[in-house]
Amino acid sequence: MQTPQFFQRLSLRGTLLGLALLVASAANLQAQENKASIATILKKAQTFKRAGMTERSIDAFWTAYRSAQSELGRDNPQTLEIARDLADVYRVDGKFEEATALLRDCFEATESELLASRISQTPDLSFLADMLNTKGDFSSALTLLEGALSSRIAKLGSEHPAVATAYHALGDTHLAKGDFEAAEKAFRSSLKIRATALDDSHPDLAESLLKVGVTLFKQGKRHDAQPVLEHALIVTKRTFTDTHPRVSEALFLNGTIHHLRKKPGTYQLIKAAMERTLEDVSKSSPGALAALINYSGSQREVGGASVFHPGGEDYEKLIDDIGGIYGKHHPLYGSALM
């Protein structure tokens, strides 16, 4: 027969268990409320960003970022995404040091996860290197990329997709620096891995083909560039919609090659690229704004009447937009002034 003390202990355990469940439930409810609060603040930040209210956007993003760090953790994917968004606002506002510091934090957080094979890929190395390139700090970018490349090869193996990403970012830095031979070598290393690891409609494969073609073209190797760019156009059309900026870029590059090698169909290719680019410019795409400088110049070369011309108000505004988006030290801004 059970004693009264036994039932008292049993009742106490039940009470404690009930309290524990209530505490857990309350904590879970609080976590959900915190996530909802972060989402609300982010909506405000994005609204301010779209409206051009930069300072208010930065304040809202910082509030969301601090809340996410506290509630979700520094290395949480949502926390890191907020940091990237905040860095982008700083970049557009010309505050490159602040943007670089945030992107370096993201890189340090995700790179350790990548090298431990807890994640398979991360964009933060490329984002950070691109920011350093925008600042014109190519030395720091190369040091960062070469170190990351060595670490990734040692930890992940030479054929890992993340190694291809590092090679590609290294190529971008050499390209921005104007070292086209080194850029070609890096892009070819990336392409070799991606051609084996990815299917033939993957956007990264299309990107690698385009970049190899660009570096060959920049070196004056038009004969070598043509088949690569033709292949890039096929993969790009297979990968993206017809209105995507990458399709415009591939059309433009092929049109330019046709023009320089005196092949037929030049103007049609350039015209198609221009039309697609103009459609995208209406959406204020930074990539399309930058591309339009090259497209309009090439269209003039092949005898087309460009809607943008040096000295015109639209052209001057375009240059200002590119300077605001990429910074006045970026190669794209320099090419726009030429």
N, C-alpha and C positions, 0 to 999 in steps of 0.2 A: 504494500500500500504506500502511495506517494505521500510525502510529508507536505504540510502547508508551505514550508520553506522552498520546496522544489517548485511548486506552482508560482511562488513569488518570483523566484529566479527566472522561470520561463516567461512570466509576464514582463519582467524587466527587459529580458532579451528582445521580446517582441516590440516593446516600446522603443528600445534603442535602434532596432532594425528599421522601424517605421520612421524614426527621426532621420536616420542616415539616408533613407530613400527620399524624404522630403528635402534634405539638404542637396542631394544630388540633382533632384528635379529642379530645385531653385537655381542651382549653378548652371544647369543646362539651359534653363529659360533665360538666365542672364546672358549667357554666351550668345544665344540666338538674338537677343535684343541688341547686344553689342555689334554683331555682324550686320544687323539691319541698320543700326546707327551709322556704321562705316559706309554702307552702301548709299545711304541718304546723303552723307557728306560728299561722297564721290560724285554723285549726280550733280550736286551744286558746283563742285570743282569743274566738271566737264562743261556745265552750262556757262560758267564764267569764262572758261577757255575759249569756247566757241564764240562768245560775245566780245572777245578781245580784252576782257577785264583781267589782265595778267596778274596784278598784285593780289586781287581777291581770289583768283584761281590758285595761286601759289599758297596763300594762307589756308584755303580749304584743303588742298592736297596735303599740306603739312599736318593739319588736324587729323585727317584720315590716316596718314602714315604713322603718326605717333600712336593713335588708337590701335591700329593694326599691329604695331610692334608690341604694345602692351597686352592686347587680347589674344592675338594669333601667334605671336612670336616673330623674331627678326628674320628667320629663314623661311617663313611661311610663303608659299607661292603668291598668295594675294598681297601680302606685304611687299614682296619684291616687285610685283606688277605696279603697285601704287608708286613705289620709288622710281621705276622707269618712267611712268607718266609724269611725275614731278620733274624728273631730269629733262624730259622733253620740253616742258614749259620753260624751264630755265634756259635750255638751248635756244629756243625761238626768241627768248628775251635777250640773248647775247650774254647770259651769265654762265660762261663755260666752266669756270672753276667749280661753282656749286653743282652743276650738272655732272662734272667729272667725278666729284667726291661721292655723289649718290651712286653712280654707275660702278665705281670701284667697290663700294660696299656690296652691291648686288653680285658683282663678279666674284669677290672673295667668298660670299655665301654659297653660290651655286657651283663654283669650280671644285670646292672640296667635296661636294656631293657627287659631282660628275666623276672625279678621280677615284672615289670609293664605289663607283658603279651603282649608286643609289638612284641616279637619274641617267638617261641616255644621251641627253642633249641640253644645251642651254644657249640662249642668245647673248648672254652678257659680255662675253669676250669680244664679240663683234661690235656690240653697242659701245663698249668702252674704247676700243681701238678707233672706231669711227669718230667718237667725240674728240679724241686726241688728234686725229687727222684734221678735224674741223678747226682745232686750235692752231694747227700748223706744227704741232709737237710730234714730228715723225720719229724722232729719236726715242722718245718714251713709248710710242706705239710699237716700234720694232722690238724694243727690249721686252715689253709686255708679251707680244705675240710669239717671239722666239722662245721665251721662257715657258709659256703655256704649251707651245707645240712640243717642246722636249718632254715636259711633264706628261702630256697626254699620250705621246708615243710610248713612254716608259711604263705608264700605268694601264693603258687601254689597248696598246698594240698599234702598229702602223697602218692598219686597214680600217680602223674605227671611224664611223661617220663624224665624230667630234674632232678627229684629226683632220678630216677633210675641211671642216668648218674653220679650223685654225689656219690651214694653208690658204683658204680662200680669203680670210681676213688679212693675212700677210700680203697676199696679192693686191688687195684693195689699197693697203698702205703704200706699197711700192708704186702702184698706179697713180695714187694721189701725189706722191713725191716726184713722179716723172721718170722713175727707173723702170722702163717698160720691159726690158729684158728680164730683170729679177721678178717683175710681176707675172710675166708669161710662165716662168719656171714654177712659181708658187701656184698659179691657177691650173697648170697642167698636173701638178701633184694632187690638187684637190679633185680635178676631173677624173684622174685615174682611179681614185677610190670610189667616187660617186658613180662612175660608169659601171662598176662591178657591184656596188652595194645597193643601188637604187634602181627602180624600174624606169622605163624609158619615157614616162610622162611625169616624172617628179620635178617640181619647180627648182630644186637645187641643182639638178643636172642641167636644166635649161640655163640657169644662171652661170654655171661654170663654162658651158659652151660659149655663151655670149662673151664672157670675160676673156677667154682665150682668144676669140676672134678679135676683140677690141685691141688687145695688146699686140697681136700680129699686125693689125691695121696701123696702130700707132708707130710701129717700127718700120712701116713702109713695105711689109711683106704681103702685098695684096694678093699675089697668087696663092700663098698659103692660107691667107685669111678667108678667101672666098668659100671653099668647101666647108670650113668650120662654121662660118656664119650661115650658110645655107642649111646645114644640119641644125644649127641653133634655132633657126626660124621654124623648121619642121617640128622640133620638140616643143618650142614655145607655143606654137599654135595648138599643139596637142594638149598642152598643160593648162593654158590660160584661156579666158574668154577673149573674143575679138577686140573688146574695148580696153583690155588690160594694158598698162604702160609698157610692160615687157614685150608685148607683141609689136607695139609702136617702135620700140627701140630696135627690135630685130629687123623690122621692115626698113627702118632708116639705115641701119648698117649695111644691109644687103643692097639697098638702093645706092648708097654711096660707093660701094665696091663696084657695082655695075657701071656707075658713072665714070669712075676713075679708070676702069678697064675697058671703057667704051663699049659696054654691052647694052642691048636693048632693054626696055622696061624700067629704066631708071626713074623717070618722072612719076610713073604710076606708083612705084614703091614709096617714093618720098611723099607723094600726095596722100597715099593711104596712111602713112605714119603721121603726117601733119593733122589729118582729119581726126584720127584717134586721139592724138595728143590734145588737140583743142577741146575735144569732148571732155577729157580728163581735167584740163586746166579749169574748166568751169566749176569743177568740184574742189578747186584750190589744192590740187595734189602737188606737194613739193617736188616729187620726182618728175612730174609732167612739166612744171615750170622750168626746171633745169634742162630737161630734154628739149624743150621748145627752142632754146637758144641755138642748139646744134641743128635741129630740124630746119628752122627758118633760114639759117645760113646755108645749109646744104641745098635747100630748095632754090635759093637765089643762084647757087652755083650751076644748077642744071636748068636754069632759065624759067623757073616758076616765080610767080609774083607772091612774095611773102606778105602775110598780114602783119608781121612785125619787121621793122627795118631800123637799122641804127639811126639815131637822131630823132626817131618818132616818140611820141608820148608813151605809147603802149610798150615800146621796147625799153624805154628808160624805167618805166614802172616795173617791168619784168626783171630788170637788173636789180632794182631795189628789193624786190620780193626775194630774189635768190640770195642777196646779201643778208637779208633778215632771217632767212630760213637756215642757211648754211654757215653764215659768218663771212666777213670780208677777207679772211685769210684762206678760205677754202678754194681749191683749184677751180671748182665750178664757177665761182664768182669771177676769178681771173679770166676764164675762158669767155665769160659773158661780155667782158669789157673789150675783148680783142676785136 
